[in-house]
Amino acid sequence: MTYRRRRRTLKDVAQIANVSEMTVSRVLRGTGVVAAGTRRHVMGVVEELGYVQNHLAGSLATSRSNQVAVIIPSLINNVFPQVLAGITGELEKAGYNAVIGISDYDLEKEESLVTSMISWRPAGFITTNLVHSKRTRNILANASVPVVEMMDISGTPIDICVGLDHRKVGRVMVDYLLRKGYRRFGYLGWSNNDFAAATRYAAIRDRLAEEGLGLVAPDLYDRPPDHRDGKEGLATLLSDHPDLDAVMFSNDTAASGGVIHCLENNIAMPEEIALAGFSGLQLGQIMPRKLTTIRTKRFDTGRLAARSVLNQLVGQEVEKKVDLGFELIEGETA
């Protein structure tokens, strides 16, 4: 038994739009004479169905390739090379290859990649997070292949999702810091395009509000903060708010920059300021003061995302929401 979700066809578009297949073809190719109103109507149906033209011709059009389309937001972020290692290793064991696209945390770029990649009939599709443009979601929801969304399970997947609950992560970190006696909190990170990070940030803010506590978060960057952002951001934050006793970062890279700032300026951790990160990168654990953080299962996330695609392709039942959990690392900085 193989994966059976039916791919939308040009014939489907024609039937729903109540026009001929030739008219649909002309609209999509931008050739021939088609009334402007008809063109708009057909493109509306194409949008709603998530239909993408098939670039394979003849007998190849009915075949499935041995390629799995994979879209990740970044290769600069140290998290995703480990995720990719899990994906490619698992796919290669089954004779499949990953075709990789980088979205740069841009929903329009992700949409362009999805449109291009899925038109070549990959065997499966793996992407990141649960938030997409309307067209991307329509395309993937109507694809004839397994679709796996990685990293976040804090919502409803198109098909399958593998990762962790970022709302729970935010609350667990706040509860840990509250137990340690911290009450004046700051946050350095971003919540614009990384929707998993945005979910964590919202959970942190809401949990603190439940305790009647505020959160100073002046710098929500438009990209993942790096070492320099963490170092300079913490310096600015403490200059403007010297009474803070704990600062959380959206990733370990920025948090390690904060650790460097404290070491260079003889600021004792955690006595004068507590720092906490997210991801559990090796970098944070080899600092002179081991970083307090959340360790995520990045390699396993990629491996199980790939395995979910492969299992569906051979008709095996697949869990629709795979929670890999996380581990709180009680380091030396908080």
N, C-alpha and C positions, 0 to 999 in steps of 0.2 A: 504494500500500500504506500503510495507516495503523497506528497503534499498536494492538496486539492483545491485550495482557494483559487477561483477562476480569475484570470487576467482580463481586464476590460479590453474590448476590441473596437476597431473602427466601426464594425457593424452595430455594436451597442450604441455608440455615439449617434450613428445615423438613425437608428430606430427611435431613440429617445428624443432626438431633435426633429424627427419626422421629416427628414430629408434623405436624399440618396447618398450612398457611400461615396460616389464620385464627387458630390458637393462637399462632403466632409474632407475628402482628400485634397480638393482644390483649396479649401480654407486653410488647411494645415500647411500646405506647400506654398501658399501665397500666389497661386497661379490661376489663370482662367478668370472668367467673369462671374462674380458672386455678389449679389446685392448686399449693401452694407448692413442692413438689418439682419439678413440671414447669417452673415459672417459673425455678427455680435452674438446672435442666438446660439450658433454652433460652438463658438469659443466658450460661452457660458456653460454649455453642457460638458465640454471637454474639461473645464475647470472643476465642475462639480463631481465628475466621475474620476478625476485624477488620471485621465487617460494620457499616455505618452506614446508617440509613434514608435513602432518597432523598426530599428535600423537594420535588422538582419533580414535577408531576403531568401526566397525560395525555400528549400527544405530546412535551411538553418533556422528559419523563423519558428519552427515548431520544436526546436531543440533547446535544451537547457545547458548553459555553459557550466564549466567547473570553476567559475570565478564567483567569489562572494564580495559584494560591494561593502566597503567599510568607510564610514566618515567619522573622523575625530576632530575636535576643535583646535588642537595644537600639537606640535611636536616639541615646542620650546618648553611647555609645562612638563616637568619631570614625571608626572603621573602617567601620561599616555604612552610613552615607549614601553612601559611594563604591561599596559593593557594590550598593546599591539603584539607583544611577545606571546601573550597567552592566546590571542586569536590566531596568529599565523602558525604557531606550533600545533594547535589542535586541528586546524584546517588541513595542514600539510599531511598529517597522519592519515587523513581520509582521501587524499588526492585532490584537494581543492586549493585554490590560490586566493589571496586577498588582494583586491584592487582598492587602493587607499586614496581617499580625498581628504583635504584639510579645509575646514569651514572657517577658521579664524573667529569662532564664536559669532558668526554673522548668519542670521537666518536666511537672508537673500542668497548668500553664497551657498549655504547648505541646499537651498531649493534648486539652484542651478546645478549643483553636483548630483543631486538625486535625479533630476530630470535627465541629465546626460547619462548617468551610470545605469539607471534602470531600463533605459531604452535599448541597451545591449543584452537584456535578459540574463542578469546574474542569477545564480542558483539561490541566493539569499541576500539579505540586506541587514547590516549592523550599523547603527548610528548611536549618537550620544544624547542623553537627557530625554525628557518627555515633552519638551516644548518645541514646536516647529511652526512654520508658516502654514496657513490654511491649505495652500496648494501642495506643499510637501506632505502634509498629513493625508490629504485626499489621495495623492499618488501612492503612498505607502499602504494606506488602508485598502486600496483596490488592486494592489499588486498580486501577482500569482505566485509569490515567493514568501518564505518565512521572513518576518521582520523582527529584529531584536533591538530594543533600546537599552543602552548600558548606563551604569553609574547611579541612576536614581530610580527608586520605586515609590516615590511619594505622590503618586497620581495614577491615572489610568493609562495603560500602554495601548498602542495600536494593536499589538499582537502579543509580544512577550517583553518583559523587562527584567534586567539582572543588575543588582547593585545593592544599595543600602538606603535606609530611610533617613534623609538629611534633617527632617524635623526632629527626629529622635536624637540625632547627633548633637544638634544645637542645645537641646534641653539637658542632655547628659553632661555636656561640658559646663554649662551654667550651674547645674546642681553640684558638680564636683567643686567648682570655685566657691560657691556659697558655703559648702561644708568646710572649706579651708578658711572661711571668715572674711572673704573679700566682699566689698559692698560698693565700690566706686569703679565702674567699668568703662573701658574704651574698646573700640573696634577699628581695625584697619583692614581694608580689603575691597571687595567689589561685589555688586549685586545687579549689574546692568544686563550683561549678556550670558553670564554663566548662571543658568537658572537653578542649578543645584546649590551653588554658593548663595544665591538669593534666598533659597528656601532655608538654608542654615541660618543666615543672618536674621530672617524674619522670626525663626524659632527662638533664637537667642534673645532678640528684642522682646518678644512676647512673654518668654519665661521670666525675664527680669521684671517686666511690667506686672506680672502676677504677684511679685514680691514687693511691689511699690518702688522699684529701682529703675533708674534711667540708664541710657547707653549713649556715650559720646562717640559719634561716628562721623567725623567731618570729611573723611576722604574715601569716597566710594569710587574707585578707579574704573575707567572704561576698558580695562584689560586686567589680566591676572597680575597682581603686584609682585615684583621681583625682589632680590636682595636689597638693591638700592632703595626701592620704594619702602621696604620694611624698615630699613635703617633710618632714612630721612623722615619717613612718616612718623615713626615713634618719637624722634627728636622733636618734631613740630608738635605732635600731640601732647607730649609731656611739658613742653614749653608753654602751651596754651592752657593746659589743664594739669598742673603739677600735683593736684590732690588725688589723681587716679591711683588705684592700687592694683588693678589688673587690666591687661589689654589682650584681647583675642584677635587673631589674624585669620584671614580666609584661606591661607595655605602655609605650609612649612617653610617655603622659600622666603617669603616675606618675614615670617616669624624668626627665622635664622638671622636675617638682617637686623631685626630688633635685638636679638641676643648680642650681636656684634656691637651695636650702639651701646648697650649697657656695659659690656666688658671694657670698651674703650673709654667710657666715662665714669668708671668705678661705681656704677649703680648696682647695688646688690640684688640678686634674684634668688629667691622670691621675697626677701625681706623688705625691700623698698618698692619693688614692682614685680608683679607676676605676669608671665607671658605664656600664651597657649596658642598652638597652631592647629593644623588639620592636614592629614594625609599619612603621617608616619613615615616620612622619607628618611633614608639612611643619614642624609646630611644633618638632620636635626638631632640624631642620636650620637653623632661623633663630635658635636660642638663641645667646648670646654665645660659648658653646663648643659646637660641633656634636656632637650626640649619636651615639655609637657604637650601632648598632642593626641589626636585620634588616628589610629592606624587603620587603613582601609585595605581590602584584599584586591589589589589592582590586577595582578596576574590572573588570579582565579576569576575575576570579573570577565576578562577577555576570553579565558578558556571556556567558561560556561556559556558565554554568549555564542561562541562558535559551536559548541556542542549542542546548544538548543537549536541552531539552524540545521545542523547535520541530522539530529534525531528526527526533526520534523520531515526532512526530505525522505526519510525511509519509513515514515508513517508511525513513528513512536509517539506516545503521549508525552507532552512537554508541560511542565509547570509554567503557568503564565506569569507569575511574579516570583522571582527567586531572590530572597533576602539573604545576602552573604554576611550581614552584620558588620561589626566593627569592634575595635579594642581601644579602650582608654589607656594611654601610656602616662603613668604618673611620674613624669620626669623630675628634673631639678629646678625648673623655672617657675613652677606654680605649686 
